[in-house]
Amino acid sequence: MEDYKQPSNAGQGMGIAALVLGIVGLIAAFIPCFGFVAVIFGVLAIIFGAIGLSQAKREQASTTMPLAGLILGCAATVFVIIWVLVVVGSIGSAVMSHKDEITNAIDSATIESVKIQDSLNDVEIATDTIKVEETK
């Protein structure tokens, strides 16, 4: 009789989890306001993929799913980081190009609030009581 060994399934559960989280993270990375959540999915896919890959290598099992999850998790995380850098950079450049206008707006808002406070100090508030009588 031949000695037939069944292939090991070590790391496949973690590989499936990493693959699913990597796919969800990559899809979520392309949704504009949902992209920050993709970092969570991406990091979890990286963690599960690395654990599954090490388990599969230790038991000499298939490393396809953990490796795919690891790659998709890295891609989702890198895409979100690049997206955040582009958004922050564009906002920063817009602020720097309108720096004088923003400074003037802040200064004028401060001056107006001071004028309002000065004018309120000179106003006297008088309260009157009003009696209401019921007619029968």
C-alpha positions in Angstrom: 0.0 0.0 0.0 1.1 3.5 -0.7 1.4 5.9 2.1 -0.9 8.7 1.0 -0.8 11.9 3.0 -3.8 14.2 3.0 -2.7 17.8 2.2 -2.7 20.1 5.2 -5.3 22.8 5.6 -3.1 24.8 8.0 -3.5 28.6 7.5 -6.5 28.3 5.2 -9.0 29.8 7.7 -6.8 32.8 8.3 -6.2 32.9 4.5 -9.9 33.1 3.8 -10.4 35.8 6.4 -7.5 37.8 5.0 -8.8 37.4 1.5 -12.3 38.6 2.4 -11.0 41.5 4.5 -8.6 42.4 1.7 -11.3 42.5 -0.9 -13.6 44.5 1.4 -10.8 46.9 2.2 -9.8 47.4 -1.4 -13.4 48.1 -2.4 -13.9 50.4 0.6 -10.7 52.3 -0.3 -12.4 53.6 -3.4 -15.5 55.0 -1.6 -14.6 58.6 -0.8 -15.9 59.1 2.8 -15.6 55.4 3.7 -11.9 55.1 2.9 -10.7 55.6 6.4 -12.5 52.4 7.4 -10.6 50.6 4.7 -7.4 51.0 6.7 -8.9 48.8 9.4 -9.9 46.2 6.9 -6.4 46.4 5.3 -4.5 46.1 8.5 -6.6 43.1 9.6 -6.1 41.5 6.2 -2.3 42.0 6.6 -2.3 40.5 10.1 -4.5 37.5 9.2 -2.6 37.0 5.9 0.8 37.0 7.7 -0.4 34.5 10.4 -2.0 32.3 7.8 1.1 32.4 5.6 3.4 31.4 8.5 1.0 28.5 9.5 0.8 27.3 5.9 4.6 27.4 5.4 5.2 25.6 8.7 2.8 22.7 7.7 3.9 22.9 4.0 0.4 23.6 2.9 -0.9 25.9 0.1 0.0 29.5 0.6 -2.2 30.9 -2.1 -5.1 32.4 -0.1 -3.1 33.8 2.8 -0.7 35.4 0.3 -3.5 36.9 -1.8 -5.2 38.3 1.3 -1.8 39.8 2.4 -1.3 41.4 -0.9 -4.9 42.8 -1.1 -4.6 44.1 2.5 -1.3 45.9 1.6 -2.8 47.3 -1.5 -5.9 48.7 0.3 -3.7 50.2 3.1 -1.3 51.8 0.7 -4.1 53.2 -1.5 -5.8 54.8 1.5 -2.5 56.3 2.7 -1.9 57.8 -0.7 -5.5 59.0 -0.9 -5.1 60.8 2.5 -1.8 62.4 1.5 -3.4 63.7 -1.7 -6.4 65.1 0.1 -4.4 66.7 2.9 -1.9 68.1 0.4 -4.6 69.6 -1.8 -6.3 71.2 1.2 -2.9 72.5 2.5 -2.1 74.0 -0.9 -5.5 75.7 -1.1 -5.1 77.1 2.4 -1.6 78.4 1.6 -2.8 80.0 -1.7 -5.5 81.9 0.2 -3.5 82.6 3.3 -3.9 86.4 3.2 -7.7 86.2 2.7 -8.0 83.8 5.6 -5.9 86.0 7.9 -7.9 89.1 7.0 -11.2 87.2 7.6 -10.0 86.0 11.0 -8.8 89.5 12.0 -12.0 91.2 10.9 -14.1 88.6 12.8 -12.1 89.3 15.9 -12.6 93.1 15.6 -16.3 92.7 15.0 -16.7 90.6 18.1 -14.8 93.3 20.2 -17.1 96.0 18.9 -20.1 93.9 19.8 -18.8 93.4 23.3 -18.1 97.2 23.7 -21.5 98.2 22.5 -23.2 95.7 24.9 -21.4 97.2 27.9 -23.0 100.6 27.4 -26.6 99.3 27.1 -28.8 99.3 30.2 -31.4 96.5 30.4 -34.6 97.4 32.2 -37.2 94.9 33.1 -40.9 95.7 33.5 -43.5 93.6 35.1 -46.8 93.3 33.4 -49.9 92.3 35.3 -52.5 90.3 33.5 -56.0 90.6 34.9 -58.7 88.1 34.1 -62.1 89.5 33.3 -65.0 87.5 34.5 
